[in-house]
Amino acid sequence: MRLPFRVLRRQESVHDYVGVLIPLEEAHLHSHSARSGRSEFEEVRTSSDDPVSDEPESGPPKDGDNENTGMLQMSAAEYTIEGLRREVRKGEKRRQWSEYELKSKLINKAIQDIGMGRYNWQLFVLCGFGWFADNLWMQGVSLTLPSLSGEFGVSEKQVRYTTSSLFVGLCIGSFCWGLGSDIIGRRIAFNATLLITSFFGIWAAYASSWVSLCILFACLGTGVGGNLPVDGALFLEILPDSSSALLTLLSVWWPIGQLVSSIFAWYFITKWPVDQGWRHFVFTIGVITFVMFLIRFGVFHLFESPKYLLSQGRQPEAVAVVHGIAHRNGKKTWLTEDILDAVADTEGTQRTPRSVSAANIIKQNLMSFSIDHIRPLFQTRKLGTATLLIWFCWSTIGLGYPLFNAFLPQYLSHGGSGGPASDESVAAYDSAPSETYRNYAIISVVGVPGSLLAAYTVDHKSPFLGRKGTLAISTLVSAIFLFFFVTFGTTPNSQLFFTCVEAFCQNIMYGVLYAFTPEIFPAPVRGAGTGVASFLNRIFGLIAPILAANVPGDGTTTPIYMSAVLILAAFVGIVLIPIETRGRQRL
């Protein structure tokens, strides 16, 4: 039995998992094709032979389409060294594959043959903690704004800078932890993000001034900001290609985080004095975050990413991790170091160093934002158009979403009666009524099934659904009900109804957006494309609180109108995207 909280790093060894290795000659009996019911020696059909293809290919083929098809559907005759050599070199013609790329693709194949199992589902829950914590704190900070105005004597508009401080930390955390996980490993970053978040979160409950609280929220953001890039990368690197739709389902943890945050806010903030309730609330969600860290670090044995180990020249450990996943899932694997070396060791293969230095990793990550690395995103008119439009959507949603959601407790606290009498009034704004937090909890509950519906509709064959259709419909309805909220939301009940529909649609929107975006870009520039999209989203999210704090008027209607217009603009951009990725294999 594994002892919890071991400080020393354990090096994985294939000798720890006796009984999972099978000869390559028997690999077809334990392959993905065998589990799918394909004949062991059935020839793989090409796309031109497929009579049931529901979408004709147009334009240049997506990078990796033929490659993935081959890797998913291999016959017994292809489970040989020569067969594997041919398979891992499918894809771009006349390309000189590096040793690392070939071995990474072979590890992908081994993980695909192991399939989904106990370890993958456990990691689904633990990575879900990252999504959970992200919205737990984003909504948690928003829920404290009315109380902060009351305790520290800050006007309703000025207190919105509290959210800006959190977004500063989120921007720093998303960049630094994404880069840091390539240097120190996924496992350390995976655990450290929640530890940092919980430490500064608990500390924030004891802040003596509004300024010190903003600083602590910014520090907290550096931790929580790393959850999505680190957890998403780790989850995808052990996820079989045939189960890639689970990335959309992972977003269900996001509204659950909002739900938990709203329930505790409803309990603490409404039952304690204005200067105590929010502190009990922040302390509680800080403890919850720390408990999630303890489960990750002390209870669950997390394997390091095999691709990270491979990049560091630790090939024996990378193979051992694959064996460990097979052992935890109760499956077999054929992968060995000898097979990795034999498949990659041919003429025409670019040899790579035994490990990648931290300096090279930093250089490669900085180059991902250079013009030369981004230029392939515009090598064709179709891809260039899709790139610009998806970046536009991430920017408009990144600005529009927090303009409404980050200050929703403030909007709800007025009950449709308009804003406070004076923009500059301080301390005239006491803690929001109990009904505000009750309604916020109801809104959070309604948002949860949105993510579940998104996971179903993204692969639906209807011409009006799929990735693009689901995203467009949810965005349009979201924009419409934002207009309804500010125009017809004159009572608490009407506000509650409009916001429930809004929350349901926005959770569909974000769930699909996170899955659709990386599928648009070709594999060689996927990191650059998604990296720029995430960066734009965080930057515009940082601008939103500053904008909301300085708009003319009472500050309760103009930001919502702006949010509605921005989300509507995102809908137009989504409709114009010339690519639909439903049914296509990812590299």
C-alpha positions in Angstrom: 0.0 0.0 0.0 1.3 3.4 -0.9 2.4 5.6 2.0 0.9 9.1 1.7 2.9 12.3 1.5 6.2 10.8 0.4 8.6 13.6 -0.2 11.2 11.7 -2.2 10.5 11.3 -5.9 9.9 7.8 -6.9 11.4 6.7 -10.2 9.1 4.4 -12.1 10.4 1.1 -13.3 9.0 -1.6 -15.5 9.9 -4.1 -12.8 7.2 -2.6 -10.6 4.5 -3.8 -13.0 5.3 -7.5 -13.7 2.7 -9.2 -15.9 1.5 -6.4 -18.0 4.0 -6.8 -20.9 3.0 -9.0 -23.9 5.0 -9.9 -27.0 4.5 -7.7 -30.0 3.2 -10.7 -31.9 0.2 -10.8 -29.6 -0.4 -7.1 -29.5 -3.3 -7.2 -32.0 -5.3 -9.4 -29.5 -5.2 -6.5 -27.0 -5.4 -3.6 -29.5 -8.0 -0.9 -29.8 -9.2 -2.5 -33.1 -9.8 -5.8 -31.2 -11.9 -4.0 -28.6 -13.8 -2.3 -31.4 -14.8 -5.6 -33.0 -12.6 -5.4 -36.1 -11.3 -8.5 -37.7 -7.7 -9.2 -36.7 -6.5 -9.3 -40.2 -9.0 -6.9 -41.8 -7.5 -4.4 -44.2 -7.9 -0.8 -43.2 -10.1 1.2 -45.6 -9.0 4.6 -46.8 -11.4 7.5 -46.7 -12.1 7.1 -50.4 -13.4 3.6 -49.8 -15.7 4.7 -47.0 -19.3 4.7 -48.2 -20.7 6.2 -45.0 -18.7 9.3 -44.7 -21.1 12.0 -43.6 -18.9 14.9 -44.6 -16.9 15.2 -47.8 -13.5 16.5 -47.4 -12.9 19.9 -48.9 -9.7 21.9 -49.2 -6.3 20.6 -48.0 -6.4 17.7 -45.7 -6.0 18.2 -42.0 -2.6 17.4 -40.7 -2.7 14.0 -39.1 -6.1 12.8 -40.5 -4.7 9.8 -42.3 -2.2 9.2 -39.6 -4.7 8.9 -36.9 -7.0 6.7 -38.9 -4.1 4.3 -39.4 -3.0 4.4 -35.7 -6.6 3.6 -34.6 -7.3 0.8 -37.0 -4.2 -1.4 -37.4 -4.3 -5.0 -38.6 -2.3 -7.8 -36.9 0.2 -7.8 -39.8 1.1 -4.2 -38.9 2.1 -5.0 -35.4 5.6 -5.5 -36.4 8.6 -3.2 -36.3 8.3 -2.4 -40.0 4.6 -1.9 -39.7 5.0 0.5 -36.8 7.7 2.3 -38.6 5.3 3.0 -41.5 2.5 4.0 -39.2 4.3 6.6 -37.1 5.7 8.2 -40.3 2.3 8.8 -41.9 1.1 12.3 -42.1 3.0 15.2 -43.8 4.8 14.1 -46.9 8.6 14.7 -47.3 8.8 15.6 -43.6 11.9 14.6 -41.6 10.5 13.3 -38.3 12.5 13.8 -35.2 13.3 10.9 -32.9 11.1 12.5 -30.1 8.1 12.9 -32.5 8.2 9.3 -33.6 8.5 7.9 -30.1 5.7 10.2 -28.9 3.4 8.9 -31.6 4.3 5.3 -30.6 3.5 6.1 -27.0 0.1 7.5 -28.2 -0.5 4.2 -29.9 0.3 2.2 -26.8 -2.0 4.4 -24.7 -4.7 4.0 -27.3 -4.4 0.2 -27.1 -4.6 0.3 -23.3 -7.8 2.3 -23.6 -9.9 4.1 -20.9 -9.7 2.5 -17.5 -9.5 3.1 -13.8 -6.5 5.4 -13.9 -7.9 7.6 -16.7 -11.2 8.1 -14.8 -9.4 8.9 -11.6 -7.4 11.5 -13.4 -10.6 12.8 -14.9 -11.8 13.6 -11.4 -8.5 15.0 -10.2 -8.1 17.2 -13.3 -11.7 18.2 -12.8 -10.5 19.7 -9.5 -8.6 22.3 -11.5 -11.7 23.3 -13.5 -13.6 23.3 -10.2 -11.0 25.5 -8.4 -10.9 28.0 -11.4 -14.5 28.9 -11.1 -14.7 28.4 -7.4 -12.4 31.3 -6.9 -13.5 33.4 -9.9 -17.1 33.4 -8.7 -16.0 33.4 -5.1 -14.3 36.8 -5.5 -17.3 38.2 -7.3 -19.6 37.0 -4.4 -17.5 39.0 -1.9 -17.8 42.4 -3.7 -20.9 43.6 -1.9 -19.4 42.8 1.5 -16.1 44.4 0.6 -17.9 47.6 -0.3 -19.6 47.5 3.1 -16.6 46.8 5.3 -13.9 48.8 3.6 -16.0 51.8 2.5 -15.3 51.3 -1.2 -17.8 52.4 -3.8 -19.6 49.8 -5.8 -17.8 50.7 -9.0 -14.4 51.0 -7.5 -14.6 47.6 -5.7 -14.7 46.0 -9.1 -10.9 46.5 -9.3 -10.8 43.5 -6.9 -11.6 41.3 -9.8 -8.9 43.0 -11.9 -6.3 42.0 -9.3 -7.4 38.3 -9.6 -7.2 38.5 -13.4 -3.6 39.9 -13.1 -2.7 36.7 -11.2 -4.6 34.5 -13.7 -2.6 36.0 -16.6 0.7 35.4 -14.8 -0.3 31.9 -13.6 -1.5 30.7 -17.0 1.7 31.7 -18.7 4.2 30.7 -16.0 2.7 27.4 -15.1 2.2 26.4 -18.8 5.9 27.1 -19.3 7.0 25.7 -15.9 5.3 22.4 -16.5 7.6 21.9 -19.5 10.6 22.5 -17.3 9.9 21.0 -13.9 7.3 18.4 -15.0 3.5 18.1 -15.1 3.4 16.3 -11.7 5.0 19.1 -9.6 2.9 21.8 -11.4 -0.2 19.7 -11.1 0.1 19.7 -7.3 1.7 23.1 -6.7 -1.1 25.1 -8.4 -3.7 24.0 -5.8 -1.2 24.4 -2.9 -0.5 28.0 -3.8 -4.2 28.8 -4.4 -5.2 27.3 -1.0 -2.3 29.1 0.9 -3.1 32.6 -0.4 -6.9 31.9 -0.3 -6.8 31.1 3.4 -4.5 34.0 4.1 -6.9 36.4 2.2 -9.6 35.7 4.8 -7.4 37.6 7.3 -6.7 40.6 5.1 -6.8 43.9 7.1 -7.4 46.3 4.2 -8.9 46.3 0.7 -5.5 46.8 -0.9 -3.9 43.9 0.9 -6.8 41.7 0.0 -6.4 42.6 -3.7 -2.7 41.7 -3.5 -3.6 38.3 -1.9 -6.2 37.7 -4.6 -3.6 38.4 -7.2 -1.2 35.9 -5.6 -4.0 33.4 -5.4 -4.6 33.9 -9.1 -1.0 32.9 -9.9 -1.9 29.5 -8.6 -5.4 29.0 -9.9 -4.4 30.4 -13.3 -2.2 27.4 -13.9 -4.9 24.8 -13.4 -6.5 24.8 -16.8 -3.3 24.7 -18.9 -1.5 22.2 -16.7 -4.4 19.9 -15.9 -5.6 20.0 -19.5 -2.2 19.1 -20.9 -1.7 16.3 -18.4 -5.2 14.8 -19.1 -4.8 14.9 -22.8 -1.3 13.3 -22.7 -2.7 10.1 -21.2 -6.1 10.2 -22.9 -6.8 7.7 -25.7 -7.6 9.3 -29.0 -10.9 7.5 -29.2 -12.0 9.2 -25.9 -11.0 12.7 -26.8 -14.6 14.0 -26.3 -14.0 13.7 -22.6 -12.2 17.0 -22.8 -15.6 18.7 -23.4 -17.1 16.7 -20.5 -14.3 17.8 -18.2 -15.8 21.3 -18.3 -18.7 20.0 -16.2 -16.5 20.7 -13.2 -16.5 24.4 -13.9 -20.2 25.1 -13.1 -19.9 22.7 -10.1 -17.3 25.0 -8.7 -19.6 28.0 -9.1 -22.4 26.0 -7.4 -20.3 25.2 -4.4 -19.1 28.7 -4.1 -22.6 30.1 -4.3 -23.9 27.7 -1.7 -21.2 28.6 0.9 -21.6 32.3 0.1 -25.3 32.0 0.7 -24.7 30.4 4.0 -21.9 32.5 5.4 -22.4 36.0 4.0 -26.1 36.2 4.8 -25.8 34.8 8.4 -22.8 36.8 9.7 -22.1 40.5 10.0 -20.7 42.3 6.9 -17.2 42.2 8.2 -17.2 38.5 9.1 -19.4 36.6 6.6 -17.1 37.0 3.6 -14.1 36.1 5.7 -15.7 32.8 6.8 -16.6 32.2 3.2 -13.2 32.8 1.7 -11.6 30.7 4.5 -13.9 27.8 3.7 -13.3 27.7 0.0 -9.6 28.0 0.8 -9.8 24.9 3.0 -11.7 23.1 0.3 -8.9 23.9 -2.2 -6.4 22.6 0.3 -8.3 19.4 0.8 -8.2 18.9 -3.0 -4.5 19.4 -2.9 -4.2 16.7 -0.2 -6.2 14.3 -2.3 -4.0 14.9 -5.3 -0.7 14.8 -3.4 -1.3 12.4 -0.6 -3.9 9.9 -1.7 -3.5 9.5 -5.5 -0.3 8.3 -7.1 0.1 10.4 -10.2 2.3 9.2 -13.0 4.5 11.8 -14.6 3.6 12.5 -18.3 5.5 10.0 -20.5 6.0 12.7 -23.1 7.7 15.0 -20.6 9.9 12.1 -19.4 10.8 11.4 -23.0 11.7 15.0 -23.7 14.1 14.9 -20.6 15.9 11.8 -21.9 14.2 9.6 -19.3 13.0 6.9 -21.7 13.0 4.0 -19.2 10.7 5.9 -16.9 8.4 6.9 -19.8 8.0 3.2 -20.8 7.5 2.3 -17.1 4.7 4.9 -16.9 2.9 3.3 -19.8 3.2 -0.1 -18.0 1.9 1.5 -14.8 -1.2 2.9 -16.6 -1.8 -0.6 -18.1 -1.4 -2.1 -14.6 -3.9 0.4 -13.0 -6.4 -0.2 -15.8 -6.0 -4.0 -15.7 -4.8 -4.2 -19.3 -1.7 -5.3 -21.2 0.8 -3.4 -23.2 3.4 -4.3 -25.8 5.6 -1.1 -25.5 9.3 -1.6 -24.6 12.4 0.5 -24.9 13.7 -1.9 -27.6 10.6 -1.3 -29.7 10.8 2.5 -29.2 14.5 2.5 -30.3 13.9 0.1 -33.2 10.9 2.0 -34.6 12.7 5.4 -34.4 16.2 4.2 -35.4 16.2 4.4 -39.2 17.8 6.6 -41.8 16.0 9.9 -42.4 15.2 10.3 -38.7 16.4 13.5 -37.1 18.3 12.6 -33.9 17.5 14.6 -30.8 19.4 15.2 -27.6 18.9 12.9 -24.7 17.2 15.7 -22.8 15.8 19.1 -23.5 17.4 21.8 -21.3 15.3 24.4 -19.5 16.8 27.2 -21.7 15.7 25.4 -24.8 12.2 24.9 -23.4 12.0 28.6 -22.6 13.3 29.5 -26.1 10.8 27.2 -27.7 7.9 28.6 -25.7 8.8 32.2 -26.5 9.2 31.3 -30.2 5.6 30.0 -30.1 4.6 33.7 -30.0 7.0 34.7 -32.8 5.7 35.7 -36.3 7.6 32.8 -37.9 5.8 30.2 -35.7 2.4 31.8 -36.1 2.8 32.3 -39.9 1.8 28.6 -40.7 -1.6 29.4 -39.2 -2.2 31.6 -42.2 -0.7 29.3 -44.9 -4.1 28.8 -46.5 -7.0 31.2 -46.8 -9.3 28.8 -45.0 -7.0 28.2 -42.1 -6.1 31.8 -41.8 -9.7 32.9 -41.7 -10.6 30.3 -39.1 -7.6 31.4 -37.0 -8.5 35.0 -37.0 -12.2 34.3 -36.3 -11.5 31.9 -33.4 -9.1 34.5 -31.8 -11.8 37.1 -32.3 -14.3 34.9 -30.5 -12.0 34.2 -27.6 -11.3 38.0 -27.2 -15.0 39.1 -27.4 -16.1 36.3 -25.0 -13.1 37.0 -22.7 -14.3 40.7 -22.4 -18.1 40.1 -22.5 -18.3 37.2 -20.1 -16.8 38.9 -17.0 -18.6 42.2 -17.7 -21.8 40.3 -16.7 -20.8 37.3 -14.6 -18.0 38.9 -12.5 -20.5 41.4 -11.1 -23.6 39.4 -11.1 -24.0 39.5 -7.3 -24.1 43.3 -7.6 -26.6 43.3 -10.4 -28.9 40.8 -8.5 -28.6 42.8 -5.3 -30.5 45.7 -6.8 -33.4 43.3 -7.7 -34.1 45.2 -11.0 -34.6 48.5 -9.3 -31.5 50.1 -10.8 -28.1 51.0 -9.3 -27.3 53.0 -6.2 -28.3 56.6 -6.0 -24.8 57.9 -6.4 -21.9 56.5 -8.3 -19.4 57.8 -5.8 -21.2 56.8 -2.6 -19.0 54.9 -0.3 -20.2 52.7 2.5 -23.8 53.3 1.3 -23.7 49.8 0.0 -24.2 47.1 2.6 -24.0 43.4 2.2 -26.4 42.0 -0.5 -29.7 40.5 0.8 -30.1 36.8 1.4 -32.3 36.5 -1.7 -29.4 37.5 -3.9 -27.2 34.5 -2.8 -30.2 32.2 -2.9 -30.8 33.1 -6.5 -27.1 32.8 -7.3 -27.1 29.3 -6.0 -30.2 28.4 -8.1 -28.5 29.9 -11.2 -25.4 27.8 -10.5 -27.5 24.6 -10.3 -29.1 25.3 -13.7 -25.7 25.8 -15.3 -24.5 22.3 -14.5 -26.6 20.4 -17.1 -25.4 22.8 -19.7 -22.0 21.1 -19.8 -23.5 17.7 -19.9 -25.7 18.7 -22.9 -22.6 20.1 -24.6 -20.8 16.8 -24.3 -23.7 15.1 -26.1 -24.4 17.7 -28.9 -20.8 18.2 -30.0 -20.8 14.8 -31.7 -24.5 14.8 -32.8 -24.9 14.2 -36.6 -27.6 17.0 -37.0 -26.4 19.7 -39.4 -27.5 22.3 -36.8 -25.4 20.8 -34.0 -21.8 19.4 -33.8 -19.0 21.7 -32.5 -19.8 24.8 -34.6 -23.6 24.6 -34.5 -23.8 24.0 -30.7 -21.3 26.8 -30.1 -23.2 29.2 -32.3 -26.7 28.4 -30.9 -25.5 28.7 -27.3 -23.7 32.0 -28.0 -26.7 33.5 -29.8 -29.2 32.6 -27.0 -26.8 33.9 -24.4 -26.6 37.3 -26.1 -30.4 37.5 -26.5 -31.0 36.8 -22.8 -28.4 39.3 -21.8 -30.5 41.9 -23.6 -33.6 40.5 -21.9 -32.0 40.7 -18.5 -31.2 44.4 -18.7 -34.4 45.4 -20.6 -37.1 43.2 -19.0 -35.4 42.2 -15.7 -37.3 44.6 -13.5 -38.1 42.2 -10.7 -36.0 39.6 -8.8 -38.0 36.7 -10.3 -37.5 38.0 -13.9 -33.8 38.5 -13.3 -33.6 35.0 -11.9 -35.2 33.5 -15.0 -33.1 35.3 -17.5 -29.9 34.6 -15.7 -30.7 30.8 -15.4 -31.1 30.6 -19.2 -27.9 32.7 -19.5 -25.9 30.3 -17.2 -27.2 27.2 -19.0 -26.1 28.6 -22.4 -22.8 30.0 -21.3 -21.7 26.7 -19.8 -22.5 25.0 -23.1 -20.6 27.8 -24.9 -17.4 27.5 -22.8 -17.5 23.7 -22.8 -17.6 23.5 -26.6 -15.1 26.4 -27.0 -12.4 24.7 -25.0 -12.8 21.5 -27.1 -13.4 23.1 -30.5 -10.4 25.5 -30.5 -7.5 23.0 -30.4 -9.2 20.8 -33.0 -9.2 23.7 -35.6 -5.4 24.1 -35.7 -3.0 21.6 -37.4 -0.9 19.7 -34.9 2.5 21.4 -35.6 1.0 24.9 -34.7 -1.7 23.8 -32.3 0.1 25.0 -29.3 0.7 28.5 -30.8 -2.9 28.8 -31.9 -4.5 27.8 -28.6 -1.8 29.7 -26.7 -2.7 33.0 -28.4 -6.4 32.3 -27.9 -5.9 31.7 -24.2 -3.7 34.8 -23.8 -6.3 37.0 -25.5 -9.0 35.7 -23.3 -7.2 36.4 -20.1 -6.0 39.9 -21.3 -9.5 41.0 -22.2 -10.8 39.5 -19.0 -8.3 41.8 -17.2 -9.7 44.8 -19.0 -13.3 44.0 -18.2 -13.3 45.1 -14.5 -11.4 48.3 -15.4 -14.0 49.1 -18.0 -16.9 48.3 -15.7 -15.5 50.5 -13.0 -15.2 53.5 -15.3 -18.2 53.5 -17.6 -20.5 56.5 -17.2 -23.9 56.1 -15.5 -24.9 53.9 -12.6 -22.7 51.0 -13.7 -25.4 48.4 -13.6 -26.9 48.6 -17.2 -24.1 49.8 -19.5 -21.7 46.9 -18.8 -24.5 44.4 -19.4 -25.4 46.0 -22.8 -21.7 45.9 -23.7 -21.5 42.2 -22.7 -24.5 41.4 -24.8 -23.1 43.2 -27.9 -19.7 41.4 -27.4 -21.3 37.9 -27.1 -23.4 38.7 -30.2 -20.3 39.6 -32.1 -18.8 36.3 -31.0 -21.8 34.5 -32.5 -21.2 36.2 -35.8 -17.6 35.2 -35.7 -18.5 31.6 -34.9 -21.0 31.4 -37.8 -18.3 32.6 -40.2 -15.7 30.0 -39.1 -15.2 27.8 -42.2 -14.2 24.6 -40.4 -16.3 22.0 -38.5 -14.2 19.4 -36.7 -16.9 16.9 -35.7 -16.0 13.3 -36.5 -12.3 14.1 -37.3 -9.5 12.3 -35.5 -7.0 14.4 -33.5 -3.3 13.9 -33.7 
